[in-house]
Amino acid sequence: MNALDTVLDRSVIGGYSRLGYAARARRWSAKDPRPGSLADRTVAVTGATSGIGAAIAAGVVELGGQAILVGRDRDRADAVRASIRSRHSNAKVEIELADVSDPAQVTTLAEQLAGYEIDSLIHNAGVMPPERTESVDGHELSLATHVLGPLRLTDLLVERLAHSVDPRVIFMSSGGMYTAALPTDDIEYRSGRYRGARAYARSKRIQTALLPILADRWASAGVMVAAMHPGWVDTPGVADSLPGFKTVAGPLLRSAEEGADTALWLTATSETLPSGRFWHDREIRPLHYLPGTRFSEADRRAIWRTVSAAAGVGEELDKP
Ligand SMILES: NC(=O)c1ccc[n+]([C@@H]2O[C@H](COP(=O)([O-])OP(=O)(O)OC[C@H]3O[C@@H](n4cnc5c(N)ncnc54)[C@H](OP(=O)(O)O)[C@@H]3O)[C@@H](O)[C@H]2O)c1
């Protein structure tokens, strides 16, 4: 990170807005990722029916890859595919339907995705429920959507990913996680007044806290795992969940394509990237800015034990 980048990052508004994107993008090579870098590669994108996910899927196609749109709604997925094909008539775009907060649907999705020569998974589906809501199997919905479903899906697919020459798994996290401590005693948000933004930030904090464990867990399959923050992006999700923020920050918000940039870069760059790190605008970023959010290795392992049990995956890599 150079000095300007650090200043942008610490100023938050400067870094996460489209101003930060514009300042940083000036330094990036137009050839990274290089055109055609995803030729012969297949990338599954969850939450591909809207906002950043739809832009990531389009970007995969623009780089020559096959995109698998994972969505809950057939019509919305069809509309995204039609939009991509209107720009790229030969686009390789498939659709698989699943609610990623539902473990049974995730299991079926994994079976469907195993039918492709899959190279990368981008866990982009996101929610910010206004009131405490549970998944079909009784987990708080942002936890189920951002953590449990993605963990289960990746675990079920890891043997398939191991066939890829360069498998990559990306978690679409959020800078909102900087505001949250690791909720070691209450991952399901059962105590205290429920606030959607808080639940969201906690679940995104859990994603980033688990990165070293997931990097170890999937290393033998050759998987590079990363989490990232897309910046503040003008999407239907922001308009619905944070209308006040959209009104105030509107002119400063990034486009969906700008929000998709780091996910695409992490998926397609020819650079060898370290596994288990948190990224924003193509740079590794710290996991903490606020003193109250730091946690111990024991806390990390405690969260892992709870999360792996809730996701129905084994915790065998959790060495003391
Ligand atoms: N926009 C931002 O400023 C911002 C900032 C930081 C992080 N992010 C993250 O970026 C990701 C995309 O956000 P966005 O702003 O593009 O939001 P969005 O426009 O609301 O898109 C969210 C997508 O996730 C899908 N989804 C939600 N729950 C799902 C589930 N249980 N199963 C399957 N799909 C599900 C939605 O599907 P439906 O079409 O069926 O609703 C939609 O396609 C999220 O993870 C979000 O947390 C966004």
PDBQT file of the ligand as one rigid body, heavy atoms in Angstrom, charges set to zero:
ROOT
HETATM    1  N1  LIG A 401     -23.468  -2.359  -2.253  1.00  0.00    +0.000 N 
HETATM    2  C1  LIG A 401     -22.541  -2.083  -1.348  1.00  0.00    +0.000 C 
HETATM    3  O1  LIG A 401     -22.204  -0.901  -1.093  1.00  0.00    +0.000 OA
HETATM    4  C2  LIG A 401     -21.855  -3.191  -0.622  1.00  0.00    +0.000 A 
HETATM    5  C3  LIG A 401     -20.853  -2.839   0.306  1.00  0.00    +0.000 A 
HETATM    6  C4  LIG A 401     -20.197  -3.861   0.977  1.00  0.00    +0.000 A 
HETATM    7  C5  LIG A 401     -20.502  -5.182   0.703  1.00  0.00    +0.000 A 
HETATM    8  N2  LIG A 401     -21.493  -5.474  -0.194  1.00  0.00    +0.000 N 
HETATM    9  C6  LIG A 401     -21.800  -6.891  -0.422  1.00  0.00    +0.000 C 
HETATM   10  O2  LIG A 401     -21.861  -7.151  -1.802  1.00  0.00    +0.000 OA
HETATM   11  C7  LIG A 401     -22.753  -8.253  -2.043  1.00  0.00    +0.000 C 
HETATM   12  C8  LIG A 401     -23.741  -7.877  -3.120  1.00  0.00    +0.000 C 
HETATM   13  O3  LIG A 401     -24.500  -6.783  -2.645  1.00  0.00    +0.000 OA
HETATM   14  P1  LIG A 401     -25.345  -5.813  -3.576  1.00  0.00    +0.000 P 
HETATM   15  O4  LIG A 401     -25.128  -4.454  -3.024  1.00  0.00    +0.000 OA
HETATM   16  O5  LIG A 401     -25.097  -6.099  -5.014  1.00  0.00    +0.000 OA
HETATM   17  O6  LIG A 401     -26.832  -6.263  -3.128  1.00  0.00    +0.000 OA
HETATM   18  P2  LIG A 401     -28.156  -6.658  -3.927  1.00  0.00    +0.000 P 
HETATM   19  O7  LIG A 401     -28.355  -5.750  -5.073  1.00  0.00    +0.000 OA
HETATM   20  O8  LIG A 401     -29.215  -6.702  -2.884  1.00  0.00    +0.000 OA
HETATM   21  O9  LIG A 401     -27.851  -8.126  -4.408  1.00  0.00    +0.000 OA
HETATM   22  C9  LIG A 401     -27.835  -9.184  -3.473  1.00  0.00    +0.000 C 
HETATM   23  C10 LIG A 401     -27.925 -10.478  -4.213  1.00  0.00    +0.000 C 
HETATM   24  O10 LIG A 401     -27.861 -11.533  -3.246  1.00  0.00    +0.000 OA
HETATM   25  C11 LIG A 401     -28.926 -12.437  -3.541  1.00  0.00    +0.000 C 
HETATM   26  N3  LIG A 401     -29.321 -13.170  -2.340  1.00  0.00    +0.000 N 
HETATM   27  C12 LIG A 401     -29.640 -12.681  -1.127  1.00  0.00    +0.000 A 
HETATM   28  N4  LIG A 401     -29.944 -13.686  -0.292  1.00  0.00    +0.000 NA
HETATM   29  C13 LIG A 401     -29.802 -14.830  -0.990  1.00  0.00    +0.000 A 
HETATM   30  C14 LIG A 401     -29.963 -16.189  -0.674  1.00  0.00    +0.000 A 
HETATM   31  N5  LIG A 401     -30.335 -16.573   0.552  1.00  0.00    +0.000 N 
HETATM   32  N6  LIG A 401     -29.725 -17.104  -1.627  1.00  0.00    +0.000 NA
HETATM   33  C15 LIG A 401     -29.346 -16.733  -2.860  1.00  0.00    +0.000 A 
HETATM   34  N7  LIG A 401     -29.182 -15.453  -3.230  1.00  0.00    +0.000 NA
HETATM   35  C16 LIG A 401     -29.404 -14.511  -2.298  1.00  0.00    +0.000 A 
HETATM   36  C17 LIG A 401     -30.041 -11.563  -4.081  1.00  0.00    +0.000 C 
HETATM   37  O11 LIG A 401     -30.965 -12.379  -4.756  1.00  0.00    +0.000 OA
HETATM   38  P3  LIG A 401     -32.458 -11.888  -5.127  1.00  0.00    +0.000 P 
HETATM   39  O12 LIG A 401     -32.328 -11.191  -6.452  1.00  0.00    +0.000 OA
HETATM   40  O13 LIG A 401     -33.210 -13.172  -5.191  1.00  0.00    +0.000 OA
HETATM   41  O14 LIG A 401     -32.903 -10.994  -4.003  1.00  0.00    +0.000 OA
HETATM   42  C18 LIG A 401     -29.237 -10.652  -4.985  1.00  0.00    +0.000 C 
HETATM   43  O15 LIG A 401     -28.938 -11.305  -6.206  1.00  0.00    +0.000 OA
HETATM   44  C19 LIG A 401     -23.396  -8.576  -0.699  1.00  0.00    +0.000 C 
HETATM   45  O16 LIG A 401     -22.725  -9.659  -0.092  1.00  0.00    +0.000 OA
HETATM   46  C20 LIG A 401     -23.156  -7.314   0.107  1.00  0.00    +0.000 C 
HETATM   47  O17 LIG A 401     -23.132  -7.574   1.484  1.00  0.00    +0.000 OA
HETATM   48  C21 LIG A 401     -22.171  -4.511  -0.861  1.00  0.00    +0.000 A 
ENDROOT
TORSDOF 0
